[in-house]
Amino acid sequence: MIVKRKSEISGKQRTLDLDVTQEQLDKYATGDYLIQDVFPNLTPDQREFIKTGITSEEWNNMFKED
C-alpha cells in the first residue's frame, strides 16, 4: 500500500510502498496501540516513516559525521 506522510523534519511530503493494510493504519491512528504491535512486519525505519514521515535518508543526513 502506498503510504503518504509529511516529514516532521523537512516538511516534505513523501510516499513509501509498505506492506500494510488500511485497517492497520486506522488501528494505529486511534492511539490505543503501540506501533510495533500494529506493524510487527515492518522495519524500525518503516515504522518511523509511518509515525513521523521521516525517512532513513533524512535521519542519516541530520546525523552524518563530518
Secondary structure as UniProt FT lines:
FT   STRAND          2..6
FT   TURN            8..10
FT   STRAND          13..17
FT   HELIX           22..29
FT   TURN            30..31
FT   HELIX           35..38
FT   TURN            40..41
FT   HELIX           44..52
FT   HELIX           56..62
//
